[in-house]
Amino acid sequence: EDSLVHRSTWTLRYPSLEEPHISPHHLSFIIILTISHCKTTKQNRYPNPSRQDKRDLMFVVSSLRSALSLGSISSRSLAKSSLLSSLTRSARSYAQVLDSIPKPGDEHYGVKHPDYDKFLSKRGRLYGPSAIRALQPLVSSPGMISLGGGMPNPDLFPFAGLQLRLKSGETIDVDETLLRQALQYSPSDGLPELRDFLLNFQAFYHGHPQDVSPPRAVCVTNGSQDGIAKAMEMFLDEDDSLLLENPTYSGTLAALRPLQCNLVGVATDHEGLDPAHLRSILESWPQEKKKPKVLYLIPTGQNPSGSSLSDRRRMDVYFLAREHDLLILEDDPYFFLQFADWSERYLSLMSLDVDGRVIRFDSFSKVISGGMRLGWVTGPKTLVDRIQFQEQATNLHASGLSQAVLLSLIDHWGAERLHEHLDKVANAYRERRDLCVRLSEKYLTGLAEWRVPQAGMFLWYKIPGVEDTDKLIMEEALKNKVLMVPGGAFNPEGKATSYVRAAFSTASEQDMEEAIKRFAGLLRTEKDRKR
């Protein structure tokens, strides 16, 4: 278990391929599939296993032998291995979804690479590489003398060095070469060293192979919001329809408003987006109307509802995307704010992606610093390159100084300490979640309803008897010095709702209790007024 979860290197490697990467979750997925395959073969679910099936099983077994150093191992001994005791929840989750996995001969079996060109909007097709920006990667080539780019002379910059002081008391001197690189214009997809790190980072946490077809790439953005806005513009015209959760992040709705596309809300509950409703929308879509081609969702610790899409639903959503040829925009800034142990955390949709139809948006804002404005996009290189073209035409690139600070911190910490920091942040937010829930139970029982979130930083209150919380929050709550957000701000159709979002991320224990107490008083007054 320790070798799976607490490795100091970023990768577990298969012996038979050049350099694919696999995450702990992905490895547990393979183990469960292997065991299930053995069992279902015995039960004649596969009456005649193909030669390729048997070859795949042998490949998995040999790969596990190498990766886990378990010595000689057979599928039978694997099924009895003590290793499975650390994967109990994974086994339980995947056992539920095995029947949904396409089998040989099924319509949806095998890889289905999307035709990316058909997903592009009119604007998205017009973006191309900047003539000058295209020269940027060549500037650092050995022996190159550049008279091409209009870059300022770095000798005239007033900065000689940069030192960082951590809360631990440690100091970090930013490497002189890195600082010089960060102070100058740099590649639009990010500093090369940071891009390489992020590819390995994704490989470790999401089983993201670097050599899959179609190949994948990363692009550093000015926070994940920047990447999301660029992707929306790349895919959506005014006559397009976008599938998205209802409710969803208000910042995304603000980015979508100028595009004037049709927003189609998909119902959600405490387990996130409802795949049955998504299927109903897709299968009943009018033939005369342009069918949606993109699904946007926040699968973990969703903003605003705090819900997390169950592993079963993630599989269902991915297979629906394959069936209806959708691209999935996976906005996952709260992935590292999951409150369960690592062996019990949710899979990312990217970790399930075999076709190249998931574009993932990540951010260091919640775990390192919001003000650094560093996010990144991961996805098929063809599409990530187009986001980079937009970056060239708008921002040029994300802050070089922010990238250098992050790289210096990562180099200083190393992989193991970074992982420990991510755990520390998640634990701190879990304690704040627990406090907010206890206070809600103390003061709001009978006045509001809520579910306990498994990730993120939000509690999503339903106020019975109040159909529109806008006035309650924007007038009455403000008068009483309580700041929350009415649910209508997160509704794709702009409709009023009976919900309120509360963030438990920053308020002190004393302030949080006072705020919830004041909110409870407002709800009692409202309840009495309606009697």
Steps between C-alpha positions, in 0.01 A plus 500: 500500500781739586666439166174591327399809692815658643760458226769764478509466122216597269457180303437131508618344177387208291796290386370426152442851372740790458377744766128487575388615845240370739352647818415308818128523418563381147707210630222395736260522204719257303522263797123489543442459126751217492333315786156564353616377161625176655176452691265589217690273263432212737133599504489486118445874470778472241424152358806512273760747626699627206875462466525876553302471826746241629795706382361805679463303824857373480617854428322633809644226719855555375457875540380463860792269576741768390319801645426350841802272535272220614712228342341218304127563494201338333151633453379256768752613760434859400134451587604387848775758542507711817547795265125496443434583863625853428269527200169405663310807393648491149385140467154595620476795259628316197293191570195724454611622159642186343171420330511842333842442342470416129600142424652369176226502239306782665421809293714725719796264548843629401654844459298770322711804423283809447524706183620814673448726203123465515492626861663836424300821491537756224720708729695195608592420141637850446763485771845403373858528615639851539785553257719658768389273785586198283864613511511502882602135553787549251658786695666266750633260235878447531694743282190700404548876456162669512421819316140393453295550814432840651609396849635759745864479602513302827820678606286808560259325739560626857468160671813311606348217703194369677479326836188333638435446871265216591279483808722215618789748528682355201626730225521429128729688265346498154756368253666786312448340159136422579441856622656643187272278293194595707559875467507480120222411256467121499313225310123541495436150633725554804862470603630168359610371841154566645326334206714189546418494870127536436497214249659272760272639770194413291647160422534418868159619619288423193673211326563736212732341240726734307522272199134418437330563171392770454793648694422724796651830603475768769473878474560724802226763530425808709303291749265223389227758428712633215524156342127435543404829334733427209360149457141629496587748228680229307197269492183709516316709241173684561296213357675238719364345820722428798416228751588595857396430857213687659619668718848588377785742564392862454841596359451259212151639437654848481750378239220334300264796494680694222506187280115500495482123466214287635564367851340164576495424872535137608342406833725431798466354848737418788692263268550767234371504145219252430602274207138387450391860439799556271402194298139617483608840366725347235258232384202737479688779327296643206636379166463842341716661768881498516594235755731588794862403447654607833429418865645726773503380859673539837512140621664539844387731781281677248460876517243588631335178618802325653387173338747248362420277205516137611738264321203314354358822358837604363511179302141550385571857390811397311321220315216739413759737358636217286153396390397852398844623390538775761811675620520531880638815661608378845537803729656352814656768726392315816650162405761530775244620754347155538450401863531123469822300515681464170380142451141628521522808279309544177639424159545788261320477168838543331620180665216317319561661163611259228372700201652842560167673565573646848656846540596554862541834682713506816617774732749564779278781630339291772815322622794741441375856434201658330687820420772321303235439233638171376284232346551256220307320228565134420354325199550384142794692354294610199257690725753618759703652216197704398462629856867596479423695178239695695755556776740642241231742380382614844728454805821404315569271797427453871717691746861387469575604857210292634624201302855546633378528860295181463787311336741611772259383770451162332875451451558587864227276635524206264211271414455352845475833684266637235276199551517557878402863449198397290396267782546777755278739303227237454508416872468868593196544277348179636525644853336822382225296329440309823477824697253653255284187507500490883399865520231446236360209699504714813328809357330407171333169570135538400573822313718375213600177330848399377722209406848454646749562216782251441726759338538871431415801716123552477181410683185519285197586711144441385255735672155334517212737433719758324477480122736790431791558740626809316322759716565303817877499436563820305286717727418346838824307550713797396318721750603252767861491375487144365640438153382195305399445136141437387452187292363686198853624423592142407195412291582473125152625411516789749203367695441561869569212736451409865873440552784698660875439474721542806881472484679358805849572366615818674285607798637438849313262730355792693394689186354188340286431805381860517414504128300176518326622815399825324385302196287279723338809647412625153344166409291495818377852426413399144324188622297696754410762240344236275282347769 
